[in-house]
């Protein structure tokens, strides 16, 4: 309390001394006519004894550096700095006005109480510099912009799929970009996201991946090409038909859209099956055969081998494709062969040489039964036909009935064992009426009506070993 009283007395004494000295008062009145009073602050800064220019300078220096970050679509980002556009403090006369309101004759007030002022800090920039900076941005260069791309449908990995649209970076109005940046600078904003700020700034693709019509089209097309049919072909070979091929069976209209043309589709089905049959079929083709003891002979063949039933296969394949399932199967055959080894004969078969009048039954590559025979007489319809056959059935006992061209019964002959391989008319059977077998008896008036006559005991052995898929090779050497 005493200290405070002493201070007041001290200031009062000083004032009294100053008032008592007119020259000193006048000096300070003149001094404060060009500077701010003692105890004056503007925008939180002490400006006591400063001229207007000095105050303007410290205000300018107090302004933080300025950078505007402009965000484009994707990772595009550019920065506009204060130096690049001449961004700076612009005095608006407020400081000068505050100075002019100050009466220098009242300079003593500054020592008696503090004066706090606030002025708006107005910033300015070079419009021309800003235009230059914005115009030079890479994202606004035509050759750097990526055009939007429509979503579209493509075939990949055995099915159709939609490739999403690409939004691109093509800006439709550069003037709008400049206007938005100017507004951001004026508002002293630190960041500007152009895509959020400007509606429809970027060019848009016309067709999006969620397009209802395109998705429905894709669904329908995939129903046509989703099937996978793998064929198990002779020799262990496999052939697969899947969407990779099926999509090429579809046609395209003028707009490039895939569609199913039933006529074209059927043509492709037919051609595909025909091509497969051409590579698989071995039916009705002469064959070579490694004959016992004499080597290769050519056998005329009209009934043995693979023969794809093309009409049946087309029908089945159409069903498989329609199911959309994964299927593995053999082709639909109307005829087949028992093996893919040894030129189709395998290692278990019956060999009949009508010239040497001998028969061999091979089982697992070894002779299991062999015998002399009597084949058909060498005249007219009684000649034993050559070829490759399979056994039709076997009967024990059996009654052989011979008929003429008018279907009149010529004979009835009971036998113990009958193993037909050409229909039910020609086969192997016992012939107890034959006095001997082999040699030239088939040419000497003792030939059969076409069947292969064998001794009874050999007929029994053959009967016990044959099966219905065993090939029978008949030839004349």
C-alpha positions as CSV (number, residue, x, y, z in Angstrom):
1,X,0.0,0.0,0.0
2,X,2.8,2.4,0.8
3,X,4.7,1.3,-2.3
4,X,1.7,2.0,-4.5
5,X,1.1,5.4,-2.9
6,X,4.8,6.2,-3.5
7,X,4.5,5.3,-7.2
8,X,1.5,7.6,-7.7
9,X,3.3,10.4,-5.9
10,X,6.3,9.7,-8.2
11,X,4.3,9.9,-11.5
12,X,2.4,12.9,-10.2
13,X,5.6,14.6,-9.4
14,X,6.9,13.8,-12.9
15,X,3.8,15.2,-14.5
16,X,4.0,18.3,-12.4
17,X,7.6,18.8,-13.5
18,X,6.7,18.2,-17.1
19,X,3.8,20.6,-17.0
20,X,6.0,23.0,-15.3
21,X,8.3,22.9,-18.2
22,X,6.4,23.9,-21.3
23,X,9.3,23.1,-23.6
24,X,9.4,19.4,-22.6
25,X,5.7,19.0,-23.1
26,X,5.8,20.6,-26.5
27,X,8.7,18.3,-27.5
28,X,6.7,15.1,-26.7
29,X,3.6,16.5,-28.3
30,X,5.6,17.0,-31.5
31,X,7.2,13.5,-31.1
32,X,3.9,11.7,-30.8
33,X,2.4,13.5,-33.8
34,X,4.2,10.9,-36.1
35,X,4.2,7.8,-33.9
36,X,1.8,5.9,-31.7
37,X,1.5,6.7,-28.0
38,X,3.3,4.8,-25.4
39,X,1.2,1.8,-24.3
40,X,-0.4,1.2,-27.7
41,X,-0.8,-2.3,-29.1
42,X,-2.3,-3.4,-32.4
43,X,-3.3,-7.0,-33.0
44,X,-1.5,-8.0,-29.9
45,X,1.8,-6.4,-30.9
46,X,3.4,-3.4,-29.0
47,X,3.6,-0.5,-31.4
48,X,4.6,2.2,-28.9
49,X,6.7,4.9,-30.7
50,X,6.3,3.3,-34.1
51,X,5.3,5.1,-37.3
52,X,2.5,3.9,-39.5
53,X,4.9,2.4,-42.0
54,X,6.7,0.6,-39.2
55,X,3.5,-0.8,-37.9
56,X,2.4,-1.9,-41.4
57,X,5.7,-3.6,-41.7
58,X,5.5,-5.7,-38.5
59,X,1.9,-6.6,-39.4
60,X,3.1,-7.9,-42.8
61,X,5.9,-9.8,-41.1
62,X,3.5,-11.3,-38.6
63,X,1.4,-12.9,-41.3
64,X,2.1,-16.7,-41.6
65,X,3.4,-18.1,-44.9
66,X,0.5,-19.4,-47.1
67,X,0.2,-22.5,-49.2
68,X,-3.0,-23.8,-50.8
69,X,-3.0,-27.6,-51.6
70,X,-5.2,-28.4,-54.6
71,X,-6.4,-32.0,-54.8
72,X,-7.4,-33.5,-58.1
73,X,-9.0,-36.9,-58.8
74,X,-6.9,-39.9,-57.7
75,X,-3.4,-39.0,-56.4
76,X,-3.3,-35.7,-58.3
77,X,-2.1,-32.9,-55.9
78,X,-0.6,-29.4,-56.6
79,X,0.6,-26.7,-54.2
80,X,0.2,-23.0,-54.7
81,X,2.7,-21.0,-52.5
82,X,2.5,-17.4,-51.4
83,X,5.7,-16.5,-53.3
84,X,4.4,-18.0,-56.5
85,X,1.3,-15.8,-56.7
86,X,2.7,-12.7,-54.8
87,X,0.5,-13.4,-51.8
88,X,1.1,-10.6,-49.3
89,X,-0.4,-8.2,-46.7
90,X,-2.2,-5.3,-48.3
91,X,-2.6,-2.2,-46.0
92,X,-6.1,-0.8,-46.2
93,X,-5.6,2.5,-44.4
94,X,-6.9,1.3,-41.0
95,X,-3.6,1.7,-39.3
96,X,-3.3,5.2,-40.8
97,X,-6.8,6.0,-39.6
98,X,-5.9,4.9,-36.0
99,X,-2.9,7.1,-36.1
100,X,-4.8,10.1,-37.3
101,X,-7.4,9.7,-34.4
102,X,-4.6,10.0,-32.0
103,X,-4.3,13.6,-30.6
104,X,-0.6,14.2,-29.9
105,X,-1.4,16.8,-27.2
106,X,-2.8,13.8,-25.2
107,X,0.4,12.0,-25.3
108,X,0.5,11.7,-21.5
109,X,-2.6,9.4,-21.7
110,X,-0.3,6.6,-23.0
111,X,1.6,6.7,-19.7
112,X,-1.6,6.6,-17.6
113,X,-3.4,3.7,-19.4
114,X,-2.9,1.2,-22.2
115,X,-4.6,1.4,-25.6
116,X,-5.5,-1.9,-27.5
117,X,-6.5,-1.8,-31.1
118,X,-7.3,-4.5,-33.7
119,X,-7.2,-4.2,-37.5
120,X,-8.2,-6.6,-40.2
121,X,-5.3,-8.1,-42.0
122,X,-6.2,-8.0,-45.6
123,X,-4.2,-10.1,-48.1
124,X,-3.8,-9.6,-51.8
125,X,-2.2,-11.6,-54.6
126,X,-1.4,-11.3,-58.3
127,X,-4.3,-12.5,-60.4
128,X,-2.0,-12.9,-63.4
129,X,0.5,-15.0,-61.4
130,X,-2.3,-17.2,-60.1
131,X,-3.6,-17.7,-63.6
132,X,-0.1,-18.7,-64.8
133,X,0.4,-21.1,-61.9
134,X,-3.0,-22.8,-62.4
135,X,-2.6,-23.0,-66.2
136,X,0.7,-24.8,-65.8
137,X,-0.7,-27.5,-63.6
138,X,-0.1,-31.0,-65.2
139,X,-3.6,-32.1,-64.4
140,X,-5.0,-29.3,-66.6
141,X,-3.0,-30.2,-69.7
142,X,-5.1,-31.9,-72.4
143,X,-2.4,-34.4,-73.2
144,X,-2.1,-35.5,-69.6
145,X,-5.9,-36.1,-69.1
146,X,-7.2,-39.6,-69.4
147,X,-10.6,-39.9,-71.1
148,X,-13.3,-41.9,-69.3
149,X,-13.9,-45.4,-70.6
150,X,-17.2,-47.3,-70.5
151,X,-17.6,-50.6,-68.7
152,X,-17.7,-53.4,-71.2
153,X,-18.0,-57.2,-71.4
154,X,-15.1,-59.5,-72.2
155,X,-14.5,-63.2,-72.3
156,X,-11.8,-64.4,-70.0
157,X,-10.9,-67.7,-68.3
158,X,-13.8,-69.6,-70.0
159,X,-16.5,-67.1,-69.1
160,X,-17.9,-63.6,-69.7
161,X,-17.2,-60.9,-67.2
162,X,-17.7,-57.1,-66.9
163,X,-14.6,-54.9,-67.0
164,X,-15.4,-51.9,-64.8
165,X,-15.5,-48.4,-66.2
166,X,-12.5,-46.1,-65.9
167,X,-13.5,-42.7,-64.6
168,X,-10.5,-41.0,-66.1
169,X,-9.2,-37.5,-65.3
170,X,-10.7,-35.4,-68.2
171,X,-11.8,-32.1,-66.8
172,X,-14.8,-30.5,-68.6
173,X,-14.3,-26.9,-67.5
174,X,-10.9,-25.4,-66.7
175,X,-12.4,-22.0,-66.0
176,X,-14.3,-23.5,-63.1
177,X,-11.1,-24.8,-61.7
178,X,-9.5,-21.3,-61.7
179,X,-12.6,-19.8,-60.2
180,X,-12.7,-22.3,-57.4
181,X,-9.0,-21.8,-56.6
182,X,-9.4,-18.0,-56.6
183,X,-12.2,-18.3,-54.1
184,X,-10.1,-20.6,-51.9
185,X,-7.2,-18.2,-52.0
186,X,-9.4,-15.3,-51.1
187,X,-10.9,-17.2,-48.2
188,X,-7.3,-18.2,-47.1
189,X,-8.2,-21.9,-47.3
190,X,-5.4,-24.4,-46.8
191,X,-6.9,-27.2,-49.0
192,X,-9.2,-27.5,-51.9
193,X,-10.7,-30.8,-53.1
194,X,-11.9,-29.9,-56.6
195,X,-14.0,-33.1,-57.1
196,X,-15.9,-32.3,-54.0
197,X,-16.1,-28.6,-54.6
198,X,-17.2,-28.7,-58.2
199,X,-20.1,-31.0,-59.2
200,X,-19.6,-32.8,-62.5
201,X,-16.1,-31.5,-63.0
202,X,-14.9,-34.6,-64.6
203,X,-16.3,-36.2,-67.8
204,X,-18.2,-39.4,-67.0
205,X,-18.3,-42.8,-68.7
206,X,-21.6,-43.5,-70.3
207,X,-21.9,-47.1,-69.2
208,X,-21.1,-48.3,-65.7
209,X,-20.4,-51.8,-64.4
210,X,-23.8,-52.0,-62.7
211,X,-25.7,-51.5,-65.9
212,X,-28.7,-53.7,-65.6
213,X,-29.0,-54.6,-69.3
214,X,-25.3,-55.5,-69.6
215,X,-25.4,-57.7,-66.4
216,X,-28.4,-59.5,-67.6
217,X,-26.8,-60.1,-71.0
218,X,-23.7,-61.4,-69.2
219,X,-25.8,-63.8,-67.2
220,X,-27.5,-65.2,-70.3
221,X,-24.2,-65.6,-72.2
222,X,-22.5,-67.4,-69.3
223,X,-25.4,-69.9,-69.2
224,X,-24.5,-70.7,-72.8
225,X,-20.7,-71.0,-72.3
226,X,-20.4,-72.2,-68.7
227,X,-20.5,-75.9,-69.6
228,X,-17.3,-77.9,-69.8
229,X,-17.4,-81.3,-71.6
230,X,-14.3,-83.4,-71.5
231,X,-14.3,-86.4,-73.9
232,X,-12.4,-89.5,-73.0
233,X,-11.1,-90.5,-76.4
234,X,-9.3,-93.6,-77.6
235,X,-5.6,-94.0,-76.6
236,X,-6.1,-92.0,-73.4
237,X,-6.5,-88.7,-75.3
238,X,-8.8,-86.1,-73.9
239,X,-10.7,-83.4,-75.8
240,X,-12.3,-80.5,-73.9
241,X,-15.1,-78.2,-75.1
242,X,-15.6,-75.2,-72.8
243,X,-16.4,-71.5,-73.0
244,X,-13.2,-70.8,-74.8
245,X,-14.7,-72.5,-77.9
246,X,-18.4,-72.0,-77.1
247,X,-18.1,-68.2,-77.1
248,X,-16.9,-68.4,-80.7
249,X,-20.2,-70.2,-81.6
250,X,-22.1,-67.0,-80.7
251,X,-22.7,-64.3,-83.2
252,X,-22.3,-60.5,-82.8
253,X,-24.8,-58.0,-83.9
254,X,-24.0,-54.6,-85.4
255,X,-23.5,-53.1,-81.9
256,X,-21.0,-55.8,-81.1
257,X,-23.3,-57.6,-78.7
258,X,-23.1,-61.4,-78.5
259,X,-26.3,-63.4,-79.2
260,X,-27.3,-67.0,-79.9
261,X,-28.3,-67.7,-83.5
262,X,-29.9,-71.1,-83.5
263,X,-28.9,-71.9,-87.0
264,X,-25.3,-70.9,-86.5
265,X,-25.1,-72.6,-83.1
266,X,-26.4,-75.9,-84.6
267,X,-23.9,-75.7,-87.5
268,X,-21.0,-75.3,-85.0
269,X,-22.3,-78.2,-83.0
270,X,-22.5,-80.4,-86.1
271,X,-19.1,-79.3,-87.4
272,X,-17.5,-79.9,-84.0
273,X,-18.9,-83.5,-83.7
274,X,-18.0,-84.2,-87.3
275,X,-14.4,-83.1,-86.8
276,X,-14.1,-85.2,-83.7
277,X,-15.6,-88.2,-85.5
278,X,-13.1,-87.7,-88.4
279,X,-10.2,-88.0,-85.9
280,X,-11.7,-90.9,-83.8
281,X,-13.6,-93.2,-86.2
282,X,-11.8,-96.3,-87.2
283,X,-14.9,-98.2,-88.5
284,X,-15.1,-99.4,-92.1
285,X,-11.3,-99.1,-92.6
286,X,-8.9,-101.8,-93.8
287,X,-6.5,-102.7,-91.0
288,X,-3.1,-104.4,-90.8
289,X,-2.8,-107.4,-88.6
290,X,0.3,-109.2,-87.4
291,X,-0.6,-112.7,-88.4
292,X,0.8,-115.7,-86.6
293,X,3.9,-117.0,-88.3
294,X,3.7,-114.9,-91.4
295,X,3.8,-111.3,-90.3
296,X,1.6,-108.4,-91.5
297,X,-1.5,-109.0,-93.6
298,X,-4.2,-106.5,-94.6
299,X,-7.6,-107.3,-93.4
300,X,-10.7,-105.9,-95.1
301,X,-12.8,-104.4,-92.4
302,X,-16.4,-103.1,-92.5
303,X,-17.8,-103.8,-89.1
304,X,-15.1,-103.3,-86.4
305,X,-13.8,-100.0,-84.8
306,X,-15.0,-96.8,-83.4
307,X,-17.9,-95.0,-85.0
308,X,-19.3,-92.0,-83.3
309,X,-23.1,-91.7,-83.6
310,X,-23.0,-88.1,-84.8
311,X,-26.7,-87.5,-84.5
312,X,-26.8,-89.0,-81.0
313,X,-23.6,-87.2,-80.0
314,X,-25.0,-83.8,-81.2
315,X,-28.2,-84.4,-79.2
316,X,-26.2,-85.4,-76.0
317,X,-23.8,-82.5,-76.4
318,X,-26.6,-80.0,-76.7
319,X,-28.0,-81.3,-73.4
320,X,-24.6,-81.1,-71.7
321,X,-24.2,-77.5,-72.8
322,X,-27.6,-76.5,-71.7
323,X,-27.0,-78.0,-68.3
324,X,-24.0,-75.7,-67.7
325,X,-22.3,-78.5,-65.8
326,X,-18.8,-80.0,-66.0
327,X,-19.1,-83.4,-67.7
328,X,-16.5,-86.0,-68.5
329,X,-17.6,-88.9,-70.7
330,X,-17.0,-91.0,-73.8
331,X,-18.5,-89.9,-77.1
332,X,-21.8,-91.5,-78.1
333,X,-20.7,-94.5,-80.2
334,X,-22.8,-96.6,-82.6
335,X,-19.8,-99.0,-82.9
336,X,-16.6,-99.4,-80.9
337,X,-13.5,-101.6,-80.6
338,X,-12.4,-103.4,-77.6
339,X,-8.9,-102.0,-77.3
340,X,-6.6,-99.2,-78.4
341,X,-3.6,-101.4,-78.3
342,X,-2.2,-103.6,-81.1
343,X,-4.0,-101.6,-83.8
344,X,-7.2,-102.0,-81.9
345,X,-7.1,-105.8,-81.4
346,X,-5.6,-105.8,-77.9
347,X,-3.9,-108.9,-76.6
348,X,-6.9,-111.2,-76.3
349,X,-8.6,-112.2,-79.6
350,X,-9.4,-115.0,-82.0
351,X,-7.4,-115.2,-85.3
352,X,-8.7,-117.3,-88.2
353,X,-6.6,-117.8,-91.4
354,X,-8.9,-119.4,-93.9
355,X,-6.0,-120.1,-96.3
356,X,-4.0,-122.0,-93.7
357,X,-7.3,-123.4,-92.2
358,X,-6.2,-122.7,-88.7
359,X,-7.5,-120.8,-85.7
360,X,-5.7,-119.3,-82.7
361,X,-7.2,-117.8,-79.5
362,X,-4.8,-115.5,-77.9
363,X,-5.3,-114.6,-74.3
364,X,-3.2,-111.9,-72.7
365,X,-0.8,-112.2,-75.7
366,X,-0.3,-115.9,-75.5
367,X,-1.9,-118.8,-77.5
368,X,-4.6,-120.3,-75.2
369,X,-6.4,-122.5,-77.8
370,X,-5.5,-123.4,-81.4
371,X,-7.0,-125.8,-83.9
372,X,-7.3,-126.7,-87.5
373,X,-10.6,-125.7,-89.0
374,X,-12.9,-126.1,-92.0
375,X,-14.2,-122.8,-93.3
376,X,-16.9,-122.0,-95.9
377,X,-16.8,-123.6,-99.3
378,X,-15.2,-121.4,-101.9
379,X,-18.2,-120.7,-104.0
380,X,-21.0,-118.2,-103.9
381,X,-22.6,-117.2,-100.6
382,X,-20.7,-119.9,-98.7
383,X,-17.3,-118.2,-98.7
384,X,-16.4,-117.2,-95.2
385,X,-16.3,-113.3,-95.2
386,X,-13.0,-111.7,-94.2
387,X,-13.0,-108.9,-91.7
388,X,-12.8,-107.9,-88.0
389,X,-15.8,-108.8,-85.9
390,X,-16.9,-109.3,-82.3
391,X,-18.8,-112.2,-80.9
392,X,-22.5,-111.5,-80.8
393,X,-23.4,-114.2,-78.2
394,X,-22.7,-117.9,-77.5
395,X,-25.2,-120.8,-77.2
396,X,-25.0,-124.3,-75.9
397,X,-26.7,-126.3,-77.2
398,X,-27.8,-124.6,-80.4
399,X,-29.8,-125.4,-83.5
400,X,-28.4,-124.1,-86.7
401,X,-31.0,-123.3,-89.3
402,X,-30.0,-122.6,-92.9
403,X,-32.4,-120.8,-95.3
404,X,-32.3,-119.9,-98.9
405,X,-32.9,-116.5,-100.5
406,X,-36.6,-117.1,-100.3
407,X,-36.3,-117.8,-96.5
408,X,-37.0,-121.5,-97.1
409,X,-35.4,-123.8,-94.6
410,X,-32.5,-125.7,-96.3
411,X,-31.3,-127.6,-93.2
412,X,-31.4,-127.9,-89.4
413,X,-28.3,-128.9,-87.7
414,X,-28.0,-129.3,-83.9
415,X,-24.6,-128.5,-82.4
416,X,-23.2,-128.5,-78.9
417,X,-21.5,-125.1,-79.1
418,X,-22.3,-122.1,-81.3
419,X,-20.4,-118.8,-81.1
420,X,-21.7,-116.4,-83.8
421,X,-19.7,-113.3,-84.8
422,X,-21.5,-112.2,-88.0
423,X,-25.1,-111.7,-87.0
424,X,-26.6,-115.0,-86.0
425,X,-25.6,-116.6,-89.3
426,X,-21.9,-117.2,-89.2
427,X,-19.8,-118.2,-86.3
428,X,-17.7,-121.0,-84.8
429,X,-19.2,-124.3,-83.9
430,X,-18.4,-127.9,-83.4
431,X,-18.8,-130.2,-86.5
432,X,-18.8,-133.8,-85.5
433,X,-19.7,-134.8,-89.1
434,X,-16.4,-133.6,-90.4
435,X,-14.0,-136.5,-90.8
436,X,-11.0,-134.2,-90.5
437,X,-10.0,-130.6,-90.2
438,X,-7.4,-128.4,-91.9
439,X,-5.7,-128.9,-95.2
440,X,-7.8,-128.2,-98.3
441,X,-11.1,-129.8,-97.3
442,X,-12.8,-126.4,-97.5
443,X,-12.0,-126.4,-101.3
444,X,-12.5,-130.1,-101.8
445,X,-16.3,-130.3,-101.3
446,X,-16.3,-130.4,-97.5
447,X,-16.5,-126.7,-96.9
448,X,-19.2,-125.2,-94.6
449,X,-22.0,-122.8,-95.4
450,X,-19.7,-120.0,-94.2
451,X,-19.2,-121.0,-90.5
452,X,-15.9,-122.1,-88.9
453,X,-16.1,-125.8,-88.2
454,X,-13.9,-127.0,-85.3
455,X,-13.5,-130.3,-83.4
456,X,-15.9,-130.8,-80.5
457,X,-13.2,-130.6,-77.8
458,X,-11.8,-127.4,-79.3
459,X,-15.3,-125.9,-79.5
460,X,-15.8,-126.5,-75.8
461,X,-12.4,-124.8,-75.0
462,X,-13.2,-121.8,-77.2
463,X,-16.8,-121.6,-75.7
464,X,-15.4,-121.4,-72.2
465,X,-12.9,-118.6,-73.0
466,X,-14.6,-116.2,-75.4
467,X,-16.5,-113.1,-74.4
468,X,-18.7,-110.8,-76.3
469,X,-16.2,-108.0,-76.9
470,X,-13.4,-110.3,-78.0
471,X,-12.3,-109.4,-81.6
472,X,-12.4,-112.0,-84.3
473,X,-10.0,-111.5,-87.2
474,X,-10.7,-113.4,-90.3
475,X,-8.4,-113.3,-93.4
476,X,-7.0,-115.3,-96.3
477,X,-3.2,-115.3,-96.4
